[in-house]
Structures are given as structure tokens and as C-alpha cells.
Amino acid sequence: MSTSATLLAKACMTRATNHEGKPRRIGVELEFAALEAQQIAEIMQSNLGGEIEWQSPFVVNLESEELGTFKLEMDSKQIQELGTKSGIHGNPLDAEDGLEKTYIETVSRLAGNLVPWEIVTPPMLLSDYHRLYPLVADLREAGARGTRAAMHYAFGVHLNPEPCELSADYLVRHLKAFFCLYEWILKVGDIDFSRRITPYINHFDQDYIIKVLDESYQPTMPEMIKDYLEANPTRNRSLDMLPMFAYIDEELVRSVVDDDRINARPTFHYRLPNCEIDNPNWNLNRSIELWMAVEELAGDEQLNAICAEYSKKLNSLFSGLGSDWVERLEELLPLPDPKSAELGS
């Protein structure tokens, strides 16, 4: 089995339980365009089972007795509010009022050129993650379009894996590992330029990165959260820790960041990957494998040495030049191969 196929399988065996000792779960948010809500909901149902429940023309739930509630929504609060105010409380195709139906169809068509549909999964067992692959393949076959289909799309995949424990040391090690692997993820994940120039996945400031990489950085949990909030009072980070920190100390987080989109939950909110749903050589396993490389490094005895070397590189006058760090990482670690057939299957 290739390294790329091993990382998720290994996590399911060695990091199989969450901070409560229960089977570990992951949530996924998948953004794409070019399909109608009815079509998407039917594809979801054919893959996942369950019952379709229309909340409004722009919000649909799929209630799966086995897996939980999947949500399909147009990823715009303003558009969702228009749908709620329309007076149509179900499938717009069934609306009796012709004017209301035409209005919703027009809004949907116009908004669909700018705003993605988003599938939000419930927290699923990590071992069930693979069940999303056929769904992605069927959406692609139906004509779904992703990140690269238009310059302004910048669509992404967000992963929300639960932590194995809720200690400051565990969370710091994951931040250190993510910082060290960030340049590699950008390269092998081929993060699209349209996403890089948006504010939604801004990377962390170098001063904060260097602070965290230092071997002497061993904060208590309150110290860690305060340091993070001082440097990152925003959701717009490639690895958004605010949901995790709000779960641990919601009062502290909300005293600094006034944003009702922060949903307190014990999860890393990894926002970096593209959604390449229209690429036949891509599926959600590519996204999870790159995250699993972060988890692997977080538990690796080489972590402190790699942090020290990367910190030295960041402090170099030539830190922004070339791909020498990516090449160095590939010498040091058994990282997944993005060109692997299994990774794209």
C-alpha cells in the first residue's frame, strides 16, 4: 500500500478515538457550482440514503438515520434570507405562485454564477470518510464545477477533524506541524491562486509562527488561547482554531472576536484545500491525506528538530525564495505522493 493510502488508514487504527475516548469523527464542507439544488439533493440521497427536507429554496436537509443530517445550502447568508422571505418553504419547483417561483429561479440562476452551493456533512466516523468519494464522483458526472472553473470561484473544501485529546501540548504540536508543512501543502495541494488572494485562508503572521515553533513555547491552555487571539482575532486563517478554542473557553474567545459564524466545537477547522470536483483525478482523499501528514508530523519525534530548522529558514534573508524547504521536507519525511493513482481514485 502506498504512503498516500496509508495515512488515513493508519489514523483509523492509531488515532481512532477523540478527546472523550469515543470513535473519532470528521465533518466536511464542500463548495461547488453549476448544479441546481433539486439535482444535488437527489444525488446526495442516491448515495447516502435518507429523506430530503426542504427548509427553504436555498437550504435543504438530508436526514439520514444512519449518518445524521447533511445540509445543502447556498453559501450566502443574504441569499438564504431572500429564500426565507420568499414565502416558499419547500421545493421551489412545487411552488404554486408563478411569480414567486420565477423570482426564486432568477435569484438562484444569478447567484449561482457567484456563490457556491455547499454540502455540509454531519460529524462522520473517520472510518466512514470514504463513503463521500462516490458522492463527489456522481456530482462531477452531473456537471459540478469547482475552484478552477472560473477565476472568481475560489471554492474550497473544509475539513473538521476531531482532536484525539484536548491538551495545550497536543494542540501546540499540531500548530507546529502545520506551520512546518504549510509550504509543502501549498505545492503538492496546488492551492489555486484565486483562493490565495482571497482573505478567507490567510496564513499566519511570521512573528506568531516563529513564536510557536520555538521549542521553549510550552504554554498553558489559557496562555495558548490568549496568544492565538492576540495574533489571530479572525476566522480567516488556513487553519482556523477559533471553533476549538471557543469550545474550550467560549467566553474568552467571544470577548475578543465578535463573529456569530464561530461555532464552538472540538475540531480543527482546516480551510486550505481546493475543491477540484470537476477534475477526474481528484477526490476528497487528496484533502484528507495532506491533513493526515500534519497529524503524523505532530506525533513524530523529529518535530522539534524540524521546527528549529524551519524557524532558521524563516529567519533567513532568503526565506521567501525557491522551493528548498519543500525539497528538504521530502528528504526528512515519508510524505504522500500527490501523483499517486490511489490518491486521485
LINCORGI-V161294 format. One record per helix or strand of 2 or more residues. SS is the DSSP state (A for helix, B for strand). FROM is the first residue (numbers start at 0). TO is the last residue. If there is no record, write none. Layout:
# LINCORGI-V161294
ss->SS from->FROM to->TO
ss->SS from->FROM to->TO
This chain:
# LINCORGI-V161294
ss->A from->2 to->13
ss->B from->24 to->32
ss->A from->36 to->47
ss->B from->50 to->55
ss->B from->58 to->63
ss->B from->67 to->73
ss->A from->76 to->84
ss->A from->91 to->93
ss->A from->97 to->110
ss->B from->116 to->119
ss->B from->123 to->124
ss->A from->125 to->141
ss->A from->146 to->148
ss->B from->155 to->160
ss->A from->167 to->187
ss->A from->192 to->195
ss->A from->205 to->212
ss->A from->220 to->230
ss->B from->238 to->239
ss->A from->241 to->247
ss->A from->249 to->255
ss->B from->268 to->269
ss->A from->283 to->297
ss->A from->302 to->313
ss->A from->323 to->331
ss->A from->340 to->343
